[in-house]
Amino acid sequence: MSKVLITGASGFIGSALAQSMSASHDVICMSRSNPSLDLPWMRGEFGSFEDLAQLDEHQIDVVVHLGAVTGGCLERDGILVNVEGTRCLMRYLMDRGCCKFVMASSIAAVGFQSPLFRPQQVPIPDEHPCFDRDGYGVSKYLMEEVTRYYGRQNPDIDVINFRLASITPDEGMPPPRPVCPIGEWALGSITVMARSDAVRAFTLAAEAPHQAGVRIMNAVGPQAWVQDPVADVLRNWWGDEVDVSCFEQPGKEYSSVYRCDRIREELGFIAQRLPQR
């Protein structure tokens, strides 16, 4: 039985993940708010070494890092929490022997918050560069860079950065999006995944055999959350600025705008909740 630390354990994904993983692991929750679970809980900030000292008596095998400030945050908050906070958490845990990290990054790390965003290619690869203009995406990208930095210091650590889809309640999945005008967070509105699938993805990553190295994986479903063909949706947004002809191939008309083969091949993960058209 592994001892698993879950940060952000009072959050939408964290509370469900902690409850699920506690059936087969020794789970410790860390968050600012009480997750109200019958599990060990430590109140605190993951970016505070003083708060992290509450864990001194525990030997953590795996951390699932879900704590963060999320989309729409101020640039300063994103850098302080998502970047510097993650650095503190990893430094503390590595110094105490933890070598497996599962990190919640975001599909927004590419920078799609702005309607001016254009990807280099579609489907968007796992390690697409950051073109962010607004602060949140770059904070998640820099968080990934912190993990690469520590991977160079400690070649034996195992780090998976999930560029996570927009996560919604299983019982309240939104209707697939038709062709519509582009707006902020546009790609997030058509890259949707159920919370139960997110919980399964994080569990698979936490339980996977140790593999030294730092990886980035798009944690998304195999289909875009669209009513109309993906090529029509994207051309309405981007015109001819991005080649979307790949979505006109037979069988690819509704495929995800993000590549998801790496997470399938390494972890065996395929999202189960798909859009109903």
VENHU-V918524 format. One record per pair of residues at least 12 apart in sequence whose ideal C-beta (glycine too) atoms are under 7 Angstrom apart, sorted by the first residue. I is the first residue (numbers start at 1). J is the second residue. Records with the same first field share a line. If there is no record, write none. Layout:
BEGIN
I->J ; J
END
This chain:
BEGIN
1->24 ; 25 ; 26
2->25 ; 26 ; 61 ; 62
3->26 ; 28 ; 58 ; 59 ; 60 ; 61
4->21 ; 25 ; 26 ; 27 ; 61 ; 62 ; 64 ; 206
5->28 ; 30 ; 60 ; 63
6->18 ; 27 ; 29 ; 64 ; 66
7->30 ; 31 ; 46 ; 63 ; 65 ; 66 ; 67 ; 89
8->31 ; 66 ; 67 ; 68
9->29 ; 30 ; 31 ; 35 ; 41
10->31 ; 33 ; 34 ; 35
11->66
12->167 ; 195
13->66 ; 167 ; 195 ; 198 ; 199
14->31 ; 66
15->35 ; 37
16->195 ; 199
17->64 ; 199 ; 202
18->35 ; 37 ; 39
19->37
20->199 ; 203
21->203
22->39
27->39
28->40 ; 42 ; 58
29->41
30->42 ; 44 ; 46
31->67
32->45
42->54 ; 55
46->67 ; 85 ; 88 ; 89
47->81 ; 84 ; 85 ; 88 ; 89
49->88 ; 92
52->92
59->97
60->93 ; 98
61->98 ; 100
62->100 ; 102 ; 206
63->93 ; 98 ; 101
64->102 ; 202 ; 206
65->86 ; 89 ; 101 ; 102 ; 103 ; 104
66->104
68->81 ; 82 ; 104
69->81 ; 82
71->108 ; 113 ; 136 ; 185
72->136
73->135 ; 136
74->135
75->135
78->135 ; 136 ; 139
79->139
82->139 ; 140 ; 143
83->139 ; 142 ; 143 ; 146
86->143 ; 146
87->146
90->146 ; 150
94->150 ; 154 ; 157
99->156 ; 157 ; 158
100->158 ; 210
101->147 ; 157 ; 159
102->160 ; 202 ; 205 ; 206
103->143 ; 147 ; 159 ; 160 ; 161 ; 162
104->162 ; 164
105->140 ; 143 ; 144 ; 161 ; 162 ; 163 ; 164
106->140 ; 163 ; 164
107->163 ; 164 ; 165 ; 187 ; 188 ; 191 ; 218 ; 220 ; 258
108->136 ; 137 ; 140 ; 188
109->130 ; 137 ; 140 ; 141 ; 144 ; 163
110->124 ; 128 ; 130 ; 131 ; 137
111->130 ; 131 ; 132 ; 133 ; 137
112->185 ; 186 ; 187 ; 188
113->132 ; 134 ; 136 ; 137 ; 184 ; 185
114->133 ; 134 ; 184
115->182 ; 183 ; 184 ; 186
116->133
117->131
118->238 ; 241 ; 242
119->242
122->242 ; 244 ; 246 ; 257
123->255 ; 256 ; 257 ; 258 ; 259
124->257 ; 258 ; 259
125->259
126->163 ; 216 ; 217 ; 218 ; 259 ; 262
127->216
144->161 ; 216
147->159 ; 161 ; 214
148->214
151->213 ; 214
155->212
156->212
157->212
158->210 ; 211 ; 212 ; 213
159->214 ; 215
160->205 ; 215 ; 217
161->215 ; 216
162->201 ; 217 ; 219
163->216 ; 217 ; 218 ; 219
164->198 ; 219
165->191 ; 192 ; 193 ; 219 ; 220 ; 221
166->188 ; 191 ; 192
167->193 ; 195 ; 198
168->192 ; 194 ; 195
169->195
170->194 ; 195 ; 196 ; 273
173->194 ; 273
174->192
176->225 ; 226 ; 227 ; 275 ; 277
177->189 ; 190 ; 225 ; 226 ; 227
178->227 ; 228
179->228 ; 232 ; 233 ; 236
182->237
186->237
187->257
190->224 ; 225 ; 226 ; 233 ; 257
191->220 ; 224 ; 225 ; 256 ; 257 ; 258
192->225
193->220 ; 221 ; 271
194->273
196->273
197->271 ; 272 ; 273
200->269
201->219 ; 263 ; 269
204->267 ; 268 ; 269
205->267
208->267
217->262 ; 263
218->258 ; 259 ; 260 ; 263
219->263
220->256 ; 258 ; 260
221->256 ; 271 ; 274
222->255 ; 256 ; 260 ; 270 ; 271
223->254 ; 255 ; 256 ; 274 ; 275
224->254 ; 255 ; 256 ; 257
225->275
226->254
227->277
229->247 ; 253 ; 254
230->247 ; 253 ; 254 ; 255 ; 257
231->244 ; 247 ; 248
END
